[in-house]
């Protein structure tokens, strides 16, 4: 499945447009080709989406699902990604209102909704509930054989969660397509799966099979592509992250692109966990990716700097400073395009 392109979509984003947990909805607003007709966030009804987010899309913001009904949405997407992936208590009324109004539901959170009897009782013919975070069938453990694929495998890694790894991979993918290469964006999270219509919701997979699930996914696409852009998840620096290592082991990347938020010096919500100098983070990822020599050498070829919170002059200064600090090409791929990073990928 994928987010339907022929139906009118509403995105439920309470406290997400200006807050820290709206990355799913904001990514869909930025990248999806779906017909998104309204965003729902009680914090900022009536305000301009483009002014709040920089996303150049003319979508009205309303305070509730009930208020969204005048735009005749046919699908409600839960657009937040809170820590732990549970549905907030105050979302249940909004979900029931949407189902009662005849809308289908797309749910990317860990709380599975399709089998809840109370919600199923509200479904009418033609309505459905799509729980995106589900483990694929027929999984095994990884073997390391993805390194035999003939294609480049570019994995985004990060200094924290929710800093732009998916966006960077998408920008690299589109830049590759523009250059005429057979490129594939490999989705590994719920938002990417909604956008791409295939891929893997990695954090729904049992840990023993996580690397194997990545290997299976990468192998499926890699034989017929010149380059795979593999969506990164989590961070080796984050104390609660378990997704990054299976991605590295399962995909056997040929290059890494490090994603970092300009000026961030500790893991968000964990001020006691400092982000080391980027040169040390680079060495960490290169050492882990090569397993100290057990696997192929895997270089970090560039830095994708998230500068969304800076004005353009400050962003350019931060990029120049990062290049000087690391000696690597650096840009904000969303803001300035991914060409600089793609050039670095192709040189390695």
C-alpha positions in Angstrom: 0.0 0.0 0.0 0.9 3.7 -0.2 -0.7 6.9 0.7 -3.6 7.1 -1.9 -3.0 9.6 -4.7 -6.6 9.7 -5.8 -8.2 10.5 -2.4 -8.4 13.7 -0.3 -6.1 13.4 2.7 -6.2 15.1 6.1 -3.2 15.0 8.4 -3.7 14.9 12.2 -0.9 16.9 13.7 -1.9 18.2 17.1 1.2 19.9 18.7 3.2 18.7 15.7 3.4 21.6 13.2 5.6 23.7 15.5 6.5 20.9 18.0 9.1 18.2 18.0 6.9 15.2 17.1 5.3 16.1 13.8 8.0 14.7 11.5 5.6 12.2 9.8 3.0 14.7 8.9 5.5 17.4 7.9 7.4 15.0 5.7 4.2 14.0 3.9 3.4 17.7 3.4 6.8 18.3 2.0 7.3 15.2 -0.2 4.0 13.4 -0.8 2.2 13.7 -4.2 -1.1 12.9 -2.4 -3.9 15.4 -2.5 -3.5 16.8 1.1 -6.5 19.1 1.6 -6.1 20.0 5.3 -3.8 19.8 8.4 -5.3 19.5 11.9 -3.4 21.1 14.8 -5.3 22.8 17.6 -2.2 25.0 18.4 -2.3 27.0 15.2 -5.6 26.9 13.3 -5.9 29.6 10.6 -2.2 30.2 10.4 0.0 29.8 7.3 1.6 26.4 6.9 4.4 27.8 4.7 5.2 30.6 7.2 5.3 28.1 10.1 7.3 25.4 8.4 8.9 26.7 5.2 7.0 24.0 3.2 5.7 25.5 0.0 2.3 24.0 0.1 -1.0 25.8 0.4 -2.8 23.7 2.9 -5.2 25.2 5.5 -4.8 24.4 9.2 -7.9 23.7 11.4 -8.3 22.9 15.1 -10.1 19.5 14.9 -11.2 16.6 12.7 -14.8 18.0 13.0 -13.6 21.3 11.5 -11.7 19.5 8.8 -14.8 17.9 7.4 -15.7 21.0 5.4 -12.7 20.1 3.1 -14.3 16.7 2.4 -11.3 14.5 3.4 -11.5 10.8 2.6 -8.4 9.6 4.5 -7.0 10.7 7.9 -3.3 10.2 8.4 -1.9 10.3 12.0 1.0 12.6 11.4 2.9 12.6 14.7 5.7 10.4 15.8 5.9 10.7 19.6 8.6 9.0 21.7 7.6 5.3 22.1 5.1 5.4 19.2 1.9 5.3 21.3 -1.3 7.1 20.4 -1.9 10.0 22.8 -5.1 9.7 24.8 -6.6 12.9 23.3 -6.3 11.5 19.8 -8.9 8.7 20.3 -11.9 11.1 19.9 -10.4 12.5 16.7 -9.9 9.1 15.3 -13.4 8.0 16.1 -14.8 11.2 14.6 -12.9 10.5 11.4 -14.1 6.9 11.1 -17.7 7.8 11.9 -17.5 10.4 9.1 -16.5 7.8 6.6 -12.8 8.4 6.4 -10.2 5.6 6.1 -7.3 5.8 8.5 -3.5 5.5 8.0 -1.6 4.8 11.2 2.1 4.8 11.5 2.4 4.4 15.3 3.1 1.3 17.3 -0.4 1.1 18.6 -2.1 -1.2 16.0 -5.7 -0.1 15.3 -7.0 -2.4 12.6 -8.0 -5.1 15.1 -9.7 -3.0 17.7 -13.3 -4.0 17.7 -14.6 -0.6 18.7 -13.0 1.0 15.7 -13.9 -1.8 13.3 -17.5 -1.3 14.3 -17.4 2.2 12.9 -16.1 1.1 9.5 -18.5 1.2 6.5 -18.0 -0.5 3.1 -14.9 0.9 1.4 -13.3 2.2 4.6 -10.1 0.6 5.9 -7.4 1.0 8.5 -3.8 0.7 7.4 -1.4 0.0 10.2 2.0 0.7 8.6 4.2 -0.6 11.4 3.9 -4.3 10.9 6.6 -7.0 10.7 7.1 -8.7 7.3 6.7 -12.4 7.0 9.4 -15.0 6.4 12.4 -13.2 8.0 15.7 -14.7 8.8 19.0 -13.5 10.3 21.4 -11.4 8.2 24.4 -13.0 6.4 26.4 -10.0 5.3 25.8 -10.9 1.7 24.4 -7.5 0.7 28.0 -6.5 0.1 28.0 -8.7 -3.0 25.4 -6.5 -4.7 26.8 -4.5 -7.7 25.1 -1.2 -6.8 26.2 1.6 -4.5 24.4 1.5 -1.2 24.3 4.9 0.5 23.0 4.9 4.1 22.2 8.1 6.0 23.4 8.0 9.7 22.9 10.7 12.3 24.0 12.3 15.5 20.4 12.1 16.8 16.9 10.9 15.9 14.5 13.0 13.9 17.1 15.3 12.3 16.6 14.7 8.5 18.0 11.3 7.6 14.9 10.4 5.5 14.8 13.8 3.8 18.5 13.6 2.9 18.0 10.1 1.4 15.0 11.4 -0.6 16.9 14.4 -1.9 19.9 12.2 -2.9 17.5 9.8 -4.6 15.9 12.5 -6.7 19.2 14.0 -7.5 20.4 10.6 -8.7 17.3 10.2 -10.9 17.9 13.6 -12.5 21.4 12.4 -13.5 19.9 9.4 -15.2 20.9 6.7 -12.8 18.7 3.8 -11.8 18.0 4.9 -8.2 15.8 3.6 -5.5 14.9 5.2 -2.2 14.7 2.3 0.4 12.2 3.3 3.0 12.9 1.9 6.5 10.4 3.9 8.6 6.6 4.4 8.6 6.7 7.8 6.8 9.0 6.5 4.0 6.7 3.5 3.5 3.7 5.8 3.2 5.5 7.9 0.6 7.1 5.1 -1.4 4.5 2.4 -1.1 7.0 -0.3 -0.2 10.0 -0.8 2.1 10.3 -1.8 5.7 9.0 -0.4 9.0 12.2 -1.5 10.8 11.2 -0.7 14.3 8.3 -3.1 14.1 10.8 -6.0 13.5 12.0 -8.2 16.4 15.6 -7.4 17.1 17.0 -10.8 16.1 15.6 -10.4 12.6 16.1 -6.7 12.1 19.4 -6.9 10.2 18.0 -9.8 8.2 14.9 -7.8 7.3 17.1 -4.9 6.0 19.3 -7.4 4.0 16.2 -8.9 2.5 14.8 -5.5 1.5 18.1 -4.2 0.1 18.7 -7.4 -1.9 15.3 -7.2 -3.4 16.1 -3.9 -5.0 19.9 -3.8 -5.4 20.3 -6.2 -8.3 18.4 -3.9 -10.7 19.7 -0.5 -9.5 22.8 1.6 -9.9 22.4 3.2 -6.5 20.2 2.6 -3.4 19.6 5.5 -1.0 18.8 3.8 2.3 16.8 5.8 4.8 18.6 6.0 8.1 17.0 5.5 11.5 18.0 6.5 15.0 21.6 7.2 16.0 24.5 5.2 17.6 24.7 8.1 20.1 21.1 7.9 21.3 20.7 5.8 24.4 17.3 4.5 23.3 18.1 3.7 19.6 18.3 0.1 18.4 17.8 0.6 14.6 21.1 2.0 13.4 23.3 -1.0 13.8 20.9 -3.4 12.0 20.7 -1.0 9.2 24.5 -0.9 8.9 24.8 -4.7 9.1 21.9 -5.5 6.9 22.6 -3.1 4.1 26.4 -3.4 4.1 26.7 0.2 2.8 29.3 1.4 0.4 29.1 5.0 1.6 27.7 6.9 4.6 26.3 10.4 4.8 26.3 11.9 8.3 23.2 14.0 9.2 23.5 16.6 12.0 21.5 19.6 13.2 23.6 22.7 13.1 24.7 23.8 16.6 23.2 20.8 18.4 25.6 19.7 21.2 23.6 17.0 23.0 21.0 14.4 22.2 17.6 16.0 22.3 15.8 15.3 25.6 19.1 13.8 27.0 21.3 16.8 28.0 23.6 14.4 29.8 24.5 12.7 26.5 26.8 15.0 24.6 27.3 14.9 20.8 31.1 14.6 20.3 33.0 16.6 17.7 31.9 15.5 14.3 35.3 14.2 13.5 34.9 11.7 16.3 31.4 10.8 15.2 32.7 10.1 11.7 35.3 7.8 13.1 32.7 6.0 15.2 30.5 5.3 12.2 33.3 4.2 10.0 34.7 1.9 12.6 31.3 0.3 13.3 30.4 0.0 9.7 33.7 -1.8 8.9 33.5 -3.8 12.2 37.1 -3.0 12.7 38.0 -4.7 9.5 35.7 -7.7 9.4 33.6 -6.0 6.7 34.6 -3.6 3.9 35.9 -0.1 4.7 32.9 2.3 4.6 33.7 6.0 4.4 31.5 8.9 5.6 31.7 10.9 2.4 29.8 14.1 3.4 27.8 15.9 6.0 24.1 16.8 5.6 23.5 19.7 7.9 20.0 20.5 9.0 19.8 24.3 9.1 16.0 24.7 9.2 16.2 26.8 12.4 18.7 29.3 10.8 18.4 32.1 8.3 20.1 31.6 5.0 23.3 33.6 5.9 23.7 31.7 9.2 23.1 28.4 7.4 25.8 29.1 4.8 28.2 30.0 7.7 27.4 26.8 9.5 28.0 24.8 6.4 31.3 26.4 5.8 32.3 25.9 9.4 31.4 22.2 9.2 33.4 21.7 6.0 36.4 23.3 7.7 35.9 21.2 10.8 35.6 17.8 9.1 37.3 18.3 5.7 34.2 16.8 4.0 31.6 18.3 1.6 28.7 19.7 3.5 25.3 21.2 2.6 21.7 21.3 3.7 20.2 18.9 1.1 16.6 20.1 1.7 17.5 23.7 1.5 20.2 23.8 -1.2 19.9 20.5 -3.0 21.9 17.3 -2.6 24.3 17.7 -5.6 27.4 18.4 -3.4 26.7 15.2 -1.4 26.0 13.1 -4.5 29.2 14.2 -6.1 31.0 13.0 -3.0 29.2 9.6 -3.1 30.2 9.1 -6.7 33.9 9.9 -6.1 34.2 7.1 -3.5 
